[in-house]
Amino acid sequence: MAYNGVDWKQAPKLARWWALDADGKAHWYCEPDVAASADFWIAAELAAPDFDYEGSWRESLVERPVRPLRSA
């Protein structure tokens, strides 16, 4: 069951995921930056609130909800 206590209003604009690491520290993870001339990618990791998450860090990954398109 996905954790729904993440307040995405606090997230940086480019944050795509929220999760805890094995040490219990929470982070926002941004979209990966893929260089065309490289064979690796890098995703920014920014400190985040823990939002009182109490489950296993291995199950903490939460993807940012998709926002519906606004109609004109």
N, CA, C and O atoms as CSV, one atom per row, in Angstrom:
chain,resi,resn,atom,element,x,y,z
A,1,MET,N,N,0.845,-1.183,0.000
A,1,MET,CA,C,0.000,0.000,0.000
A,1,MET,C,C,0.890,1.245,0.000
A,1,MET,O,O,1.795,1.358,0.826
A,2,ALA,N,N,0.647,2.143,-0.884
A,2,ALA,CA,C,1.461,3.356,-1.017
A,2,ALA,C,C,1.171,4.319,0.130
A,2,ALA,O,O,0.034,4.441,0.587
A,3,TYR,N,N,2.213,4.994,0.579
A,3,TYR,CA,C,2.084,5.998,1.633
A,3,TYR,C,C,1.521,7.270,1.011
A,3,TYR,O,O,2.024,7.732,-0.013
A,4,ASN,N,N,0.484,7.840,1.616
A,4,ASN,CA,C,-0.141,9.036,1.040
A,4,ASN,C,C,0.042,10.274,1.908
A,4,ASN,O,O,-0.691,11.250,1.748
A,5,GLY,N,N,1.018,10.250,2.835
A,5,GLY,CA,C,1.229,11.377,3.729
A,5,GLY,C,C,2.215,12.417,3.220
A,5,GLY,O,O,2.515,13.375,3.932
A,6,VAL,N,N,2.726,12.249,2.002
A,6,VAL,CA,C,3.687,13.208,1.448
A,6,VAL,C,C,2.941,14.457,0.992
A,6,VAL,O,O,1.979,14.370,0.229
A,7,ASP,N,N,3.391,15.615,1.463
A,7,ASP,CA,C,2.789,16.888,1.060
A,7,ASP,C,C,3.567,17.422,-0.145
A,7,ASP,O,O,4.608,18.059,0.011
A,8,TRP,N,N,3.062,17.163,-1.319
A,8,TRP,CA,C,3.753,17.548,-2.554
A,8,TRP,C,C,3.810,19.047,-2.752
A,8,TRP,O,O,4.567,19.521,-3.599
A,9,LYS,N,N,3.025,19.817,-1.989
A,9,LYS,CA,C,3.104,21.286,-2.068
A,9,LYS,C,C,4.454,21.776,-1.529
A,9,LYS,O,O,4.887,22.878,-1.866
A,10,GLN,N,N,5.117,20.972,-0.702
A,10,GLN,CA,C,6.426,21.325,-0.155
A,10,GLN,C,C,7.583,20.903,-1.068
A,10,GLN,O,O,8.731,21.277,-0.830
A,11,ALA,N,N,7.286,20.146,-2.082
A,11,ALA,CA,C,8.338,19.585,-2.950
A,11,ALA,C,C,8.888,20.623,-3.924
A,11,ALA,O,O,8.158,21.507,-4.372
A,12,PRO,N,N,10.179,20.512,-4.252
A,12,PRO,CA,C,10.717,21.350,-5.324
A,12,PRO,C,C,9.971,21.049,-6.623
A,12,PRO,O,O,9.439,19.954,-6.806
A,13,LYS,N,N,9.940,22.013,-7.503
A,13,LYS,CA,C,9.188,21.875,-8.751
A,13,LYS,C,C,9.591,20.628,-9.557
A,13,LYS,O,O,8.732,19.967,-10.141
A,14,LEU,N,N,10.874,20.311,-9.589
A,14,LEU,CA,C,11.343,19.186,-10.397
A,14,LEU,C,C,11.346,17.847,-9.667
A,14,LEU,O,O,11.739,16.836,-10.250
A,15,ALA,N,N,10.914,17.815,-8.397
A,15,ALA,CA,C,10.893,16.561,-7.644
A,15,ALA,C,C,9.870,15.601,-8.243
A,15,ALA,O,O,8.732,15.978,-8.522
A,16,ARG,N,N,10.290,14.376,-8.433
A,16,ARG,CA,C,9.392,13.365,-8.991
A,16,ARG,C,C,9.074,12.265,-7.984
A,16,ARG,O,O,8.017,11.638,-8.058
A,17,TRP,N,N,9.995,12.029,-7.034
A,17,TRP,CA,C,9.796,10.990,-6.032
A,17,TRP,C,C,10.185,11.499,-4.655
A,17,TRP,O,O,10.956,12.450,-4.526
A,18,TRP,N,N,9.647,10.859,-3.631
A,18,TRP,CA,C,10.028,11.075,-2.247
A,18,TRP,C,C,10.315,9.703,-1.657
A,18,TRP,O,O,9.608,8.741,-1.959
A,19,ALA,N,N,11.351,9.599,-0.813
A,19,ALA,CA,C,11.667,8.321,-0.166
A,19,ALA,C,C,12.604,8.546,1.004
A,19,ALA,O,O,13.275,9.573,1.103
A,20,LEU,N,N,12.635,7.545,1.900
A,20,LEU,CA,C,13.609,7.515,2.994
A,20,LEU,C,C,14.777,6.648,2.563
A,20,LEU,O,O,14.609,5.717,1.776
A,21,ASP,N,N,15.978,6.958,3.086
A,21,ASP,CA,C,17.106,6.067,2.856
A,21,ASP,C,C,17.240,5.128,4.059
A,21,ASP,O,O,16.455,5.221,5.003
A,22,ALA,N,N,18.204,4.245,4.035
A,22,ALA,CA,C,18.367,3.256,5.106
A,22,ALA,C,C,18.655,3.895,6.455
A,22,ALA,O,O,18.401,3.275,7.488
A,23,ASP,N,N,19.177,5.115,6.475
A,23,ASP,CA,C,19.454,5.826,7.722
A,23,ASP,C,C,18.243,6.585,8.244
A,23,ASP,O,O,18.333,7.240,9.282
A,24,GLY,N,N,17.115,6.511,7.550
A,24,GLY,CA,C,15.895,7.185,7.986
A,24,GLY,C,C,15.791,8.631,7.548
A,24,GLY,O,O,14.892,9.345,7.992
A,25,LYS,N,N,16.694,9.080,6.682
A,25,LYS,CA,C,16.640,10.456,6.178
A,25,LYS,C,C,15.792,10.497,4.916
A,25,LYS,O,O,15.916,9.644,4.037
A,26,ALA,N,N,14.927,11.505,4.842
A,26,ALA,CA,C,14.019,11.641,3.695
A,26,ALA,C,C,14.651,12.523,2.621
A,26,ALA,O,O,15.417,13.440,2.917
A,27,HIS,N,N,14.314,12.223,1.371
A,27,HIS,CA,C,14.842,12.992,0.244
A,27,HIS,C,C,13.789,13.132,-0.843
A,27,HIS,O,O,12.931,12.269,-1.026
A,28,TRP,N,N,13.881,14.241,-1.553
A,28,TRP,CA,C,13.160,14.422,-2.818
A,28,TRP,C,C,14.132,13.944,-3.899
A,28,TRP,O,O,15.329,14.218,-3.813
A,29,TYR,N,N,13.646,13.253,-4.887
A,29,TYR,CA,C,14.465,12.828,-6.018
A,29,TYR,C,C,13.876,13.455,-7.269
A,29,TYR,O,O,12.678,13.347,-7.528
A,30,CYS,N,N,14.732,14.113,-8.042
A,30,CYS,CA,C,14.286,14.817,-9.241
A,30,CYS,C,C,14.434,13.947,-10.475
A,30,CYS,O,O,15.088,12.905,-10.447
A,31,GLU,N,N,13.819,14.392,-11.551
A,31,GLU,CA,C,13.950,13.701,-12.838
A,31,GLU,C,C,15.419,13.511,-13.171
A,31,GLU,O,O,16.209,14.435,-12.973
A,32,PRO,N,N,15.812,12.350,-13.668
A,32,PRO,CA,C,17.217,12.150,-14.028
A,32,PRO,C,C,17.649,13.056,-15.173
A,32,PRO,O,O,16.868,13.371,-16.071
A,33,ASP,N,N,18.892,13.461,-15.120
A,33,ASP,CA,C,19.500,14.246,-16.190
A,33,ASP,C,C,20.348,13.287,-17.015
A,33,ASP,O,O,21.376,12.801,-16.544
A,34,VAL,N,N,19.924,13.018,-18.231
A,34,VAL,CA,C,20.612,12.055,-19.088
A,34,VAL,C,C,21.401,12.805,-20.153
A,34,VAL,O,O,20.838,13.547,-20.958
A,35,ALA,N,N,22.702,12.601,-20.141
A,35,ALA,CA,C,23.558,13.229,-21.150
A,35,ALA,C,C,23.644,12.317,-22.365
A,35,ALA,O,O,23.862,11.114,-22.226
A,36,ALA,N,N,23.476,12.882,-23.546
A,36,ALA,CA,C,23.484,12.087,-24.777
A,36,ALA,C,C,24.832,11.405,-25.020
A,36,ALA,O,O,24.888,10.346,-25.646
A,37,SER,N,N,25.901,11.998,-24.534
A,37,SER,CA,C,27.231,11.439,-24.800
A,37,SER,C,C,27.742,10.540,-23.668
A,37,SER,O,O,28.903,10.133,-23.687
A,38,ALA,N,N,26.899,10.228,-22.690
A,38,ALA,CA,C,27.334,9.427,-21.545
A,38,ALA,C,C,26.523,8.144,-21.447
A,38,ALA,O,O,25.452,8.022,-22.042
A,39,ASP,N,N,27.042,7.202,-20.696
A,39,ASP,CA,C,26.317,5.946,-20.496
A,39,ASP,C,C,25.804,5.814,-19.061
A,39,ASP,O,O,25.678,4.706,-18.538
A,40,PHE,N,N,25.508,6.959,-18.429
A,40,PHE,CA,C,24.962,6.979,-17.085
A,40,PHE,C,C,24.031,8.178,-16.932
A,40,PHE,O,O,23.998,9.061,-17.789
A,41,TRP,N,N,23.284,8.202,-15.846
A,41,TRP,CA,C,22.424,9.345,-15.568
A,41,TRP,C,C,22.547,9.722,-14.100
A,41,TRP,O,O,22.976,8.918,-13.272
A,42,ILE,N,N,22.168,10.946,-13.790
A,42,ILE,CA,C,22.261,11.472,-12.429
A,42,ILE,C,C,20.911,12.071,-12.052
A,42,ILE,O,O,20.322,12.829,-12.823
A,43,ALA,N,N,20.428,11.731,-10.872
A,43,ALA,CA,C,19.182,12.324,-10.369
A,43,ALA,C,C,19.526,13.138,-9.123
A,43,ALA,O,O,20.197,12.638,-8.220
A,44,ALA,N,N,19.075,14.376,-9.073
A,44,ALA,CA,C,19.326,15.225,-7.906
A,44,ALA,C,C,18.592,14.659,-6.696
A,44,ALA,O,O,17.460,14.187,-6.804
A,45,GLU,N,N,19.250,14.715,-5.552
A,45,GLU,CA,C,18.701,14.235,-4.285
A,45,GLU,C,C,18.735,15.403,-3.308
A,45,GLU,O,O,19.807,15.905,-2.973
A,46,LEU,N,N,17.562,15.835,-2.852
A,46,LEU,CA,C,17.454,17.004,-1.977
A,46,LEU,C,C,16.810,16.602,-0.655
A,46,LEU,O,O,15.894,15.780,-0.634
A,47,ALA,N,N,17.279,17.172,0.434
A,47,ALA,CA,C,16.706,16.872,1.751
A,47,ALA,C,C,15.210,17.185,1.762
A,47,ALA,O,O,14.760,18.152,1.147
A,48,ALA,N,N,14.454,16.352,2.470
A,48,ALA,CA,C,12.995,16.501,2.527
A,48,ALA,C,C,12.504,16.191,3.940
A,48,ALA,O,O,13.212,15.542,4.710
A,49,PRO,N,N,11.313,16.645,4.284
A,49,PRO,CA,C,10.708,16.257,5.567
A,49,PRO,C,C,10.370,14.759,5.551
A,49,PRO,O,O,10.193,14.174,4.483
A,50,ASP,N,N,10.282,14.145,6.729
A,50,ASP,CA,C,9.953,12.707,6.763
A,50,ASP,C,C,8.449,12.440,6.778
A,50,ASP,O,O,8.022,11.295,6.632
A,51,PHE,N,N,7.654,13.476,6.951
A,51,PHE,CA,C,6.184,13.370,6.928
A,51,PHE,C,C,5.658,12.270,7.848
A,51,PHE,O,O,4.633,11.649,7.567
A,52,ASP,N,N,6.378,12.036,8.960
A,52,ASP,CA,C,5.975,11.045,9.972
A,52,ASP,C,C,5.827,9.632,9.413
A,52,ASP,O,O,5.043,8.834,9.928
A,53,TYR,N,N,6.575,9.331,8.368
A,53,TYR,CA,C,6.534,7.976,7.792
A,53,TYR,C,C,7.119,6.998,8.801
A,53,TYR,O,O,8.184,7.255,9.363
A,54,GLU,N,N,6.437,5.877,9.039
A,54,GLU,CA,C,6.886,4.904,10.037
A,54,GLU,C,C,7.146,3.524,9.462
A,54,GLU,O,O,7.486,2.611,10.213
A,55,GLY,N,N,7.001,3.340,8.166
A,55,GLY,CA,C,7.216,2.029,7.563
A,55,GLY,C,C,8.677,1.779,7.230
A,55,GLY,O,O,9.554,2.557,7.604
A,56,SER,N,N,8.921,0.707,6.536
A,56,SER,CA,C,10.268,0.337,6.107
A,56,SER,C,C,10.767,1.303,5.043
A,56,SER,O,O,10.013,1.706,4.157
A,57,TRP,N,N,12.035,1.670,5.132
A,57,TRP,CA,C,12.607,2.548,4.101
A,57,TRP,C,C,12.542,1.872,2.739
A,57,TRP,O,O,12.456,2.551,1.716
A,58,ARG,N,N,12.581,0.548,2.714
A,58,ARG,CA,C,12.548,-0.195,1.446
A,58,ARG,C,C,11.205,-0.059,0.718
A,58,ARG,O,O,11.111,-0.336,-0.478
A,59,GLU,N,N,10.184,0.363,1.438
A,59,GLU,CA,C,8.851,0.505,0.850
A,59,GLU,C,C,8.381,1.952,0.844
A,59,GLU,O,O,7.190,2.214,0.678
A,60,SER,N,N,9.307,2.898,1.025
A,60,SER,CA,C,8.916,4.296,1.190
A,60,SER,C,C,8.804,5.094,-0.106
A,60,SER,O,O,8.277,6.206,-0.088
A,61,LEU,N,N,9.274,4.570,-1.208
A,61,LEU,CA,C,9.274,5.334,-2.459
A,61,LEU,C,C,7.859,5.724,-2.880
A,61,LEU,O,O,6.986,4.870,-3.034
A,62,VAL,N,N,7.647,7.036,-3.066
A,62,VAL,CA,C,6.354,7.563,-3.491
A,62,VAL,C,C,6.585,8.438,-4.716
A,62,VAL,O,O,7.410,9.352,-4.690
A,63,GLU,N,N,5.855,8.156,-5.783
A,63,GLU,CA,C,5.962,8.972,-6.990
A,63,GLU,C,C,4.971,10.122,-6.920
A,63,GLU,O,O,3.851,9.969,-6.432
A,64,ARG,N,N,5.402,11.276,-7.416
A,64,ARG,CA,C,4.543,12.464,-7.431
A,64,ARG,C,C,3.296,12.177,-8.264
A,64,ARG,O,O,3.407,11.656,-9.374
A,65,PRO,N,N,2.127,12.504,-7.755
A,65,PRO,CA,C,0.897,12.289,-8.536
A,65,PRO,C,C,0.888,13.138,-9.807
A,65,PRO,O,O,1.426,14.245,-9.833
A,66,VAL,N,N,0.291,12.621,-10.822
A,66,VAL,CA,C,0.168,13.350,-12.075
A,66,VAL,C,C,-0.958,14.358,-11.921
A,66,VAL,O,O,-2.054,14.012,-11.480
A,67,ARG,N,N,-0.687,15.601,-12.284
A,67,ARG,CA,C,-1.707,16.638,-12.195
A,67,ARG,C,C,-2.565,16.614,-13.459
A,67,ARG,O,O,-2.036,16.528,-14.567
A,68,PRO,N,N,-3.880,16.690,-13.295
A,68,PRO,CA,C,-4.731,16.754,-14.491
A,68,PRO,C,C,-4.508,18.056,-15.247
A,68,PRO,O,O,-4.224,19.091,-14.644
A,69,LEU,N,N,-4.638,18.001,-16.551
A,69,LEU,CA,C,-4.500,19.195,-17.366
A,69,LEU,C,C,-5.669,20.138,-17.110
A,69,LEU,O,O,-6.812,19.705,-16.964
A,70,ARG,N,N,-5.370,21.424,-17.060
A,70,ARG,CA,C,-6.433,22.416,-16.876
A,70,ARG,C,C,-7.113,22.677,-18.202
A,70,ARG,O,O,-6.467,22.770,-19.246
A,71,SER,N,N,-8.415,22.793,-18.142
A,71,SER,CA,C,-9.139,23.126,-19.369
A,71,SER,C,C,-9.301,24.648,-19.457
A,71,SER,O,O,-9.396,25.337,-18.442
A,72,ALA,N,N,-9.328,25.142,-20.670
A,72,ALA,CA,C,-9.381,26.599,-20.884
A,72,ALA,C,C,-10.766,27.152,-20.675
A,72,ALA,O,O,-10.977,28.357,-20.816
